[in-house]
Amino acid sequence: GVDLVEETLMCALGIPARPEIPRQPRRSACWAEVNAMHSGLLRDLSFMEPLMQNEHVYRCHSHVQAGDRVIGPEEGMPTWLCEFIVTQPTSKDARRLMEALEAKVQAKVSYV
């Protein structure tokens, strides 16, 4: 394993760390959990399409299945519908993309 104390001291003394730490982040990531905005039965999982079709989505996973009863904030703690991670060159770009995709996902959620 890596001794983080040892690595921190080496970096503070100017001794190169292993692995080398880049001066600028190579990529930035943003992670989101999407909650149900309303209670009801999910019609389908088509809300996942904007995530599966975007090349900048590193990972996406649904926490529900079609036909599941989900809870919205009007009834209590909202159900997590899905989670996803996006990557972009900067943290601002990653956050912008995450927010845009979350809005697209929410727009596609449909209930029976």
Chimera marker file (.cmm) of the C-alpha trace (Angstrom):
<marker_set name="trace">
<marker id="1" x="0.000" y="0.000" z="0.000" r="1" g="1" b="0" radius="0.5"/>
<marker id="2" x="0.868" y="3.675" z="-0.003" r="1" g="1" b="0" radius="0.5"/>
<marker id="3" x="1.845" y="5.447" z="3.227" r="1" g="1" b="0" radius="0.5"/>
<marker id="4" x="0.020" y="8.766" z="2.883" r="1" g="1" b="0" radius="0.5"/>
<marker id="5" x="2.016" y="10.415" z="5.696" r="1" g="1" b="0" radius="0.5"/>
<marker id="6" x="5.276" y="9.452" z="4.033" r="1" g="1" b="0" radius="0.5"/>
<marker id="7" x="4.068" y="10.646" z="0.620" r="1" g="1" b="0" radius="0.5"/>
<marker id="8" x="2.875" y="13.974" z="2.099" r="1" g="1" b="0" radius="0.5"/>
<marker id="9" x="6.243" y="14.583" z="3.757" r="1" g="1" b="0" radius="0.5"/>
<marker id="10" x="8.092" y="13.704" z="0.568" r="1" g="1" b="0" radius="0.5"/>
<marker id="11" x="5.936" y="16.149" z="-1.438" r="1" g="1" b="0" radius="0.5"/>
<marker id="12" x="6.482" y="18.882" z="1.176" r="1" g="1" b="0" radius="0.5"/>
<marker id="13" x="10.255" y="18.390" z="0.831" r="1" g="1" b="0" radius="0.5"/>
<marker id="14" x="10.053" y="18.536" z="-2.959" r="1" g="1" b="0" radius="0.5"/>
<marker id="15" x="10.859" y="14.862" z="-3.416" r="1" g="1" b="0" radius="0.5"/>
<marker id="16" x="8.814" y="13.513" z="-6.352" r="1" g="1" b="0" radius="0.5"/>
<marker id="17" x="5.870" y="11.360" z="-5.335" r="1" g="1" b="0" radius="0.5"/>
<marker id="18" x="5.064" y="8.023" z="-6.858" r="1" g="1" b="0" radius="0.5"/>
<marker id="19" x="2.866" y="8.147" z="-8.845" r="1" g="1" b="0" radius="0.5"/>
<marker id="20" x="3.691" y="11.623" z="-10.051" r="1" g="1" b="0" radius="0.5"/>
<marker id="21" x="1.037" y="14.213" z="-9.196" r="1" g="1" b="0" radius="0.5"/>
<marker id="22" x="-0.025" y="16.263" z="-12.248" r="1" g="1" b="0" radius="0.5"/>
<marker id="23" x="0.055" y="20.079" z="-11.895" r="1" g="1" b="0" radius="0.5"/>
<marker id="24" x="-3.455" y="20.317" z="-13.366" r="1" g="1" b="0" radius="0.5"/>
<marker id="25" x="-6.218" y="17.712" z="-13.027" r="1" g="1" b="0" radius="0.5"/>
<marker id="26" x="-6.387" y="15.535" z="-16.110" r="1" g="1" b="0" radius="0.5"/>
<marker id="27" x="-10.205" y="15.332" z="-15.928" r="1" g="1" b="0" radius="0.5"/>
<marker id="28" x="-12.841" y="16.487" z="-13.481" r="1" g="1" b="0" radius="0.5"/>
<marker id="29" x="-15.787" y="14.372" z="-12.417" r="1" g="1" b="0" radius="0.5"/>
<marker id="30" x="-19.207" y="15.134" z="-11.003" r="1" g="1" b="0" radius="0.5"/>
<marker id="31" x="-21.518" y="12.583" z="-9.381" r="1" g="1" b="0" radius="0.5"/>
<marker id="32" x="-25.287" y="12.848" z="-8.929" r="1" g="1" b="0" radius="0.5"/>
<marker id="33" x="-28.166" y="10.887" z="-7.442" r="1" g="1" b="0" radius="0.5"/>
<marker id="34" x="-31.522" y="11.638" z="-9.080" r="1" g="1" b="0" radius="0.5"/>
<marker id="35" x="-34.544" y="11.574" z="-6.754" r="1" g="1" b="0" radius="0.5"/>
<marker id="36" x="-38.188" y="10.992" z="-7.643" r="1" g="1" b="0" radius="0.5"/>
<marker id="37" x="-39.985" y="14.341" z="-7.772" r="1" g="1" b="0" radius="0.5"/>
<marker id="38" x="-43.427" y="12.730" z="-7.398" r="1" g="1" b="0" radius="0.5"/>
<marker id="39" x="-44.860" y="9.556" z="-5.899" r="1" g="1" b="0" radius="0.5"/>
<marker id="40" x="-46.314" y="6.860" z="-8.143" r="1" g="1" b="0" radius="0.5"/>
<marker id="41" x="-45.596" y="3.759" z="-10.211" r="1" g="1" b="0" radius="0.5"/>
<marker id="42" x="-42.779" y="4.066" z="-12.743" r="1" g="1" b="0" radius="0.5"/>
<marker id="43" x="-43.995" y="3.445" z="-16.283" r="1" g="1" b="0" radius="0.5"/>
<marker id="44" x="-40.558" y="2.507" z="-17.657" r="1" g="1" b="0" radius="0.5"/>
<marker id="45" x="-36.858" y="3.302" z="-17.470" r="1" g="1" b="0" radius="0.5"/>
<marker id="46" x="-36.725" y="5.594" z="-20.511" r="1" g="1" b="0" radius="0.5"/>
<marker id="47" x="-35.431" y="8.335" z="-18.208" r="1" g="1" b="0" radius="0.5"/>
<marker id="48" x="-32.047" y="6.571" z="-18.383" r="1" g="1" b="0" radius="0.5"/>
<marker id="49" x="-31.700" y="7.252" z="-22.143" r="1" g="1" b="0" radius="0.5"/>
<marker id="50" x="-30.051" y="10.711" z="-21.828" r="1" g="1" b="0" radius="0.5"/>
<marker id="51" x="-27.382" y="9.132" z="-19.621" r="1" g="1" b="0" radius="0.5"/>
<marker id="52" x="-26.755" y="6.049" z="-21.753" r="1" g="1" b="0" radius="0.5"/>
<marker id="53" x="-26.506" y="8.141" z="-24.932" r="1" g="1" b="0" radius="0.5"/>
<marker id="54" x="-23.995" y="10.701" z="-23.616" r="1" g="1" b="0" radius="0.5"/>
<marker id="55" x="-20.332" y="9.927" z="-24.256" r="1" g="1" b="0" radius="0.5"/>
<marker id="56" x="-19.252" y="11.967" z="-21.209" r="1" g="1" b="0" radius="0.5"/>
<marker id="57" x="-21.182" y="9.779" z="-18.767" r="1" g="1" b="0" radius="0.5"/>
<marker id="58" x="-18.530" y="7.625" z="-17.127" r="1" g="1" b="0" radius="0.5"/>
<marker id="59" x="-21.020" y="5.479" z="-15.209" r="1" g="1" b="0" radius="0.5"/>
<marker id="60" x="-24.780" y="5.295" z="-14.730" r="1" g="1" b="0" radius="0.5"/>
<marker id="61" x="-26.917" y="2.908" z="-12.730" r="1" g="1" b="0" radius="0.5"/>
<marker id="62" x="-30.650" y="2.651" z="-12.122" r="1" g="1" b="0" radius="0.5"/>
<marker id="63" x="-31.800" y="1.966" z="-8.550" r="1" g="1" b="0" radius="0.5"/>
<marker id="64" x="-35.382" y="1.116" z="-9.618" r="1" g="1" b="0" radius="0.5"/>
<marker id="65" x="-37.236" y="-1.080" z="-12.104" r="1" g="1" b="0" radius="0.5"/>
<marker id="66" x="-40.247" y="-0.377" z="-14.316" r="1" g="1" b="0" radius="0.5"/>
<marker id="67" x="-43.409" y="-0.787" z="-12.256" r="1" g="1" b="0" radius="0.5"/>
<marker id="68" x="-41.753" y="0.073" z="-8.945" r="1" g="1" b="0" radius="0.5"/>
<marker id="69" x="-43.646" y="2.353" z="-6.603" r="1" g="1" b="0" radius="0.5"/>
<marker id="70" x="-41.482" y="5.380" z="-5.842" r="1" g="1" b="0" radius="0.5"/>
<marker id="71" x="-41.876" y="8.018" z="-3.161" r="1" g="1" b="0" radius="0.5"/>
<marker id="72" x="-41.715" y="11.744" z="-3.874" r="1" g="1" b="0" radius="0.5"/>
<marker id="73" x="-40.977" y="14.502" z="-1.358" r="1" g="1" b="0" radius="0.5"/>
<marker id="74" x="-44.713" y="15.019" z="-0.725" r="1" g="1" b="0" radius="0.5"/>
<marker id="75" x="-44.792" y="11.637" z="1.082" r="1" g="1" b="0" radius="0.5"/>
<marker id="76" x="-41.379" y="11.533" z="2.733" r="1" g="1" b="0" radius="0.5"/>
<marker id="77" x="-37.807" y="10.732" z="1.798" r="1" g="1" b="0" radius="0.5"/>
<marker id="78" x="-37.700" y="10.596" z="-2.030" r="1" g="1" b="0" radius="0.5"/>
<marker id="79" x="-36.683" y="7.389" z="-3.776" r="1" g="1" b="0" radius="0.5"/>
<marker id="80" x="-33.337" y="7.483" z="-5.561" r="1" g="1" b="0" radius="0.5"/>
<marker id="81" x="-34.083" y="6.684" z="-9.194" r="1" g="1" b="0" radius="0.5"/>
<marker id="82" x="-30.539" y="6.503" z="-10.499" r="1" g="1" b="0" radius="0.5"/>
<marker id="83" x="-27.003" y="7.707" z="-10.087" r="1" g="1" b="0" radius="0.5"/>
<marker id="84" x="-24.432" y="8.833" z="-12.621" r="1" g="1" b="0" radius="0.5"/>
<marker id="85" x="-20.921" y="10.224" z="-12.960" r="1" g="1" b="0" radius="0.5"/>
<marker id="86" x="-19.806" y="12.585" z="-15.727" r="1" g="1" b="0" radius="0.5"/>
<marker id="87" x="-16.301" y="13.684" z="-16.684" r="1" g="1" b="0" radius="0.5"/>
<marker id="88" x="-15.181" y="16.907" z="-18.307" r="1" g="1" b="0" radius="0.5"/>
<marker id="89" x="-11.926" y="18.884" z="-18.622" r="1" g="1" b="0" radius="0.5"/>
<marker id="90" x="-12.899" y="21.296" z="-15.794" r="1" g="1" b="0" radius="0.5"/>
<marker id="91" x="-15.010" y="21.017" z="-12.661" r="1" g="1" b="0" radius="0.5"/>
<marker id="92" x="-17.298" y="23.826" z="-13.867" r="1" g="1" b="0" radius="0.5"/>
<marker id="93" x="-17.958" y="21.982" z="-17.127" r="1" g="1" b="0" radius="0.5"/>
<marker id="94" x="-18.595" y="18.726" z="-15.232" r="1" g="1" b="0" radius="0.5"/>
<marker id="95" x="-21.111" y="20.426" z="-12.949" r="1" g="1" b="0" radius="0.5"/>
<marker id="96" x="-22.876" y="22.114" z="-15.875" r="1" g="1" b="0" radius="0.5"/>
<marker id="97" x="-23.182" y="18.812" z="-17.723" r="1" g="1" b="0" radius="0.5"/>
<marker id="98" x="-24.383" y="16.995" z="-14.595" r="1" g="1" b="0" radius="0.5"/>
<marker id="99" x="-27.107" y="19.610" z="-13.987" r="1" g="1" b="0" radius="0.5"/>
<marker id="100" x="-28.217" y="19.537" z="-17.635" r="1" g="1" b="0" radius="0.5"/>
<marker id="101" x="-28.402" y="15.734" z="-17.665" r="1" g="1" b="0" radius="0.5"/>
<marker id="102" x="-30.269" y="15.641" z="-14.359" r="1" g="1" b="0" radius="0.5"/>
<marker id="103" x="-32.889" y="18.007" z="-15.841" r="1" g="1" b="0" radius="0.5"/>
<marker id="104" x="-33.208" y="15.773" z="-18.926" r="1" g="1" b="0" radius="0.5"/>
<marker id="105" x="-33.620" y="12.693" z="-16.749" r="1" g="1" b="0" radius="0.5"/>
<marker id="106" x="-36.311" y="14.380" z="-14.624" r="1" g="1" b="0" radius="0.5"/>
<marker id="107" x="-38.174" y="15.475" z="-17.776" r="1" g="1" b="0" radius="0.5"/>
<marker id="108" x="-38.333" y="11.855" z="-19.021" r="1" g="1" b="0" radius="0.5"/>
<marker id="109" x="-39.571" y="10.211" z="-15.795" r="1" g="1" b="0" radius="0.5"/>
<marker id="110" x="-43.121" y="8.968" z="-16.394" r="1" g="1" b="0" radius="0.5"/>
<marker id="111" x="-45.632" y="7.442" z="-14.035" r="1" g="1" b="0" radius="0.5"/>
<marker id="112" x="-48.552" y="5.051" z="-14.598" r="1" g="1" b="0" radius="0.5"/>
<link id1="1" id2="2" r="1" g="1" b="0" radius="0.2"/>
<link id1="2" id2="3" r="1" g="1" b="0" radius="0.2"/>
<link id1="3" id2="4" r="1" g="1" b="0" radius="0.2"/>
<link id1="4" id2="5" r="1" g="1" b="0" radius="0.2"/>
<link id1="5" id2="6" r="1" g="1" b="0" radius="0.2"/>
<link id1="6" id2="7" r="1" g="1" b="0" radius="0.2"/>
<link id1="7" id2="8" r="1" g="1" b="0" radius="0.2"/>
<link id1="8" id2="9" r="1" g="1" b="0" radius="0.2"/>
<link id1="9" id2="10" r="1" g="1" b="0" radius="0.2"/>
<link id1="10" id2="11" r="1" g="1" b="0" radius="0.2"/>
<link id1="11" id2="12" r="1" g="1" b="0" radius="0.2"/>
<link id1="12" id2="13" r="1" g="1" b="0" radius="0.2"/>
<link id1="13" id2="14" r="1" g="1" b="0" radius="0.2"/>
<link id1="14" id2="15" r="1" g="1" b="0" radius="0.2"/>
<link id1="15" id2="16" r="1" g="1" b="0" radius="0.2"/>
<link id1="16" id2="17" r="1" g="1" b="0" radius="0.2"/>
<link id1="17" id2="18" r="1" g="1" b="0" radius="0.2"/>
<link id1="18" id2="19" r="1" g="1" b="0" radius="0.2"/>
<link id1="19" id2="20" r="1" g="1" b="0" radius="0.2"/>
<link id1="20" id2="21" r="1" g="1" b="0" radius="0.2"/>
<link id1="21" id2="22" r="1" g="1" b="0" radius="0.2"/>
<link id1="22" id2="23" r="1" g="1" b="0" radius="0.2"/>
<link id1="23" id2="24" r="1" g="1" b="0" radius="0.2"/>
<link id1="24" id2="25" r="1" g="1" b="0" radius="0.2"/>
<link id1="25" id2="26" r="1" g="1" b="0" radius="0.2"/>
<link id1="26" id2="27" r="1" g="1" b="0" radius="0.2"/>
<link id1="27" id2="28" r="1" g="1" b="0" radius="0.2"/>
<link id1="28" id2="29" r="1" g="1" b="0" radius="0.2"/>
<link id1="29" id2="30" r="1" g="1" b="0" radius="0.2"/>
<link id1="30" id2="31" r="1" g="1" b="0" radius="0.2"/>
<link id1="31" id2="32" r="1" g="1" b="0" radius="0.2"/>
<link id1="32" id2="33" r="1" g="1" b="0" radius="0.2"/>
<link id1="33" id2="34" r="1" g="1" b="0" radius="0.2"/>
<link id1="34" id2="35" r="1" g="1" b="0" radius="0.2"/>
<link id1="35" id2="36" r="1" g="1" b="0" radius="0.2"/>
<link id1="36" id2="37" r="1" g="1" b="0" radius="0.2"/>
<link id1="37" id2="38" r="1" g="1" b="0" radius="0.2"/>
<link id1="38" id2="39" r="1" g="1" b="0" radius="0.2"/>
<link id1="39" id2="40" r="1" g="1" b="0" radius="0.2"/>
<link id1="40" id2="41" r="1" g="1" b="0" radius="0.2"/>
<link id1="41" id2="42" r="1" g="1" b="0" radius="0.2"/>
<link id1="42" id2="43" r="1" g="1" b="0" radius="0.2"/>
<link id1="43" id2="44" r="1" g="1" b="0" radius="0.2"/>
<link id1="44" id2="45" r="1" g="1" b="0" radius="0.2"/>
<link id1="45" id2="46" r="1" g="1" b="0" radius="0.2"/>
<link id1="46" id2="47" r="1" g="1" b="0" radius="0.2"/>
<link id1="47" id2="48" r="1" g="1" b="0" radius="0.2"/>
<link id1="48" id2="49" r="1" g="1" b="0" radius="0.2"/>
<link id1="49" id2="50" r="1" g="1" b="0" radius="0.2"/>
<link id1="50" id2="51" r="1" g="1" b="0" radius="0.2"/>
<link id1="51" id2="52" r="1" g="1" b="0" radius="0.2"/>
<link id1="52" id2="53" r="1" g="1" b="0" radius="0.2"/>
<link id1="53" id2="54" r="1" g="1" b="0" radius="0.2"/>
<link id1="54" id2="55" r="1" g="1" b="0" radius="0.2"/>
<link id1="55" id2="56" r="1" g="1" b="0" radius="0.2"/>
<link id1="56" id2="57" r="1" g="1" b="0" radius="0.2"/>
<link id1="57" id2="58" r="1" g="1" b="0" radius="0.2"/>
<link id1="58" id2="59" r="1" g="1" b="0" radius="0.2"/>
<link id1="59" id2="60" r="1" g="1" b="0" radius="0.2"/>
<link id1="60" id2="61" r="1" g="1" b="0" radius="0.2"/>
<link id1="61" id2="62" r="1" g="1" b="0" radius="0.2"/>
<link id1="62" id2="63" r="1" g="1" b="0" radius="0.2"/>
<link id1="63" id2="64" r="1" g="1" b="0" radius="0.2"/>
<link id1="64" id2="65" r="1" g="1" b="0" radius="0.2"/>
<link id1="65" id2="66" r="1" g="1" b="0" radius="0.2"/>
<link id1="66" id2="67" r="1" g="1" b="0" radius="0.2"/>
<link id1="67" id2="68" r="1" g="1" b="0" radius="0.2"/>
<link id1="68" id2="69" r="1" g="1" b="0" radius="0.2"/>
<link id1="69" id2="70" r="1" g="1" b="0" radius="0.2"/>
<link id1="70" id2="71" r="1" g="1" b="0" radius="0.2"/>
<link id1="71" id2="72" r="1" g="1" b="0" radius="0.2"/>
<link id1="72" id2="73" r="1" g="1" b="0" radius="0.2"/>
<link id1="73" id2="74" r="1" g="1" b="0" radius="0.2"/>
<link id1="74" id2="75" r="1" g="1" b="0" radius="0.2"/>
<link id1="75" id2="76" r="1" g="1" b="0" radius="0.2"/>
<link id1="76" id2="77" r="1" g="1" b="0" radius="0.2"/>
<link id1="77" id2="78" r="1" g="1" b="0" radius="0.2"/>
<link id1="78" id2="79" r="1" g="1" b="0" radius="0.2"/>
<link id1="79" id2="80" r="1" g="1" b="0" radius="0.2"/>
<link id1="80" id2="81" r="1" g="1" b="0" radius="0.2"/>
<link id1="81" id2="82" r="1" g="1" b="0" radius="0.2"/>
<link id1="82" id2="83" r="1" g="1" b="0" radius="0.2"/>
<link id1="83" id2="84" r="1" g="1" b="0" radius="0.2"/>
<link id1="84" id2="85" r="1" g="1" b="0" radius="0.2"/>
<link id1="85" id2="86" r="1" g="1" b="0" radius="0.2"/>
<link id1="86" id2="87" r="1" g="1" b="0" radius="0.2"/>
<link id1="87" id2="88" r="1" g="1" b="0" radius="0.2"/>
<link id1="88" id2="89" r="1" g="1" b="0" radius="0.2"/>
<link id1="89" id2="90" r="1" g="1" b="0" radius="0.2"/>
<link id1="90" id2="91" r="1" g="1" b="0" radius="0.2"/>
<link id1="91" id2="92" r="1" g="1" b="0" radius="0.2"/>
<link id1="92" id2="93" r="1" g="1" b="0" radius="0.2"/>
<link id1="93" id2="94" r="1" g="1" b="0" radius="0.2"/>
<link id1="94" id2="95" r="1" g="1" b="0" radius="0.2"/>
<link id1="95" id2="96" r="1" g="1" b="0" radius="0.2"/>
<link id1="96" id2="97" r="1" g="1" b="0" radius="0.2"/>
<link id1="97" id2="98" r="1" g="1" b="0" radius="0.2"/>
<link id1="98" id2="99" r="1" g="1" b="0" radius="0.2"/>
<link id1="99" id2="100" r="1" g="1" b="0" radius="0.2"/>
<link id1="100" id2="101" r="1" g="1" b="0" radius="0.2"/>
<link id1="101" id2="102" r="1" g="1" b="0" radius="0.2"/>
<link id1="102" id2="103" r="1" g="1" b="0" radius="0.2"/>
<link id1="103" id2="104" r="1" g="1" b="0" radius="0.2"/>
<link id1="104" id2="105" r="1" g="1" b="0" radius="0.2"/>
<link id1="105" id2="106" r="1" g="1" b="0" radius="0.2"/>
<link id1="106" id2="107" r="1" g="1" b="0" radius="0.2"/>
<link id1="107" id2="108" r="1" g="1" b="0" radius="0.2"/>
<link id1="108" id2="109" r="1" g="1" b="0" radius="0.2"/>
<link id1="109" id2="110" r="1" g="1" b="0" radius="0.2"/>
<link id1="110" id2="111" r="1" g="1" b="0" radius="0.2"/>
<link id1="111" id2="112" r="1" g="1" b="0" radius="0.2"/>
</marker_set>
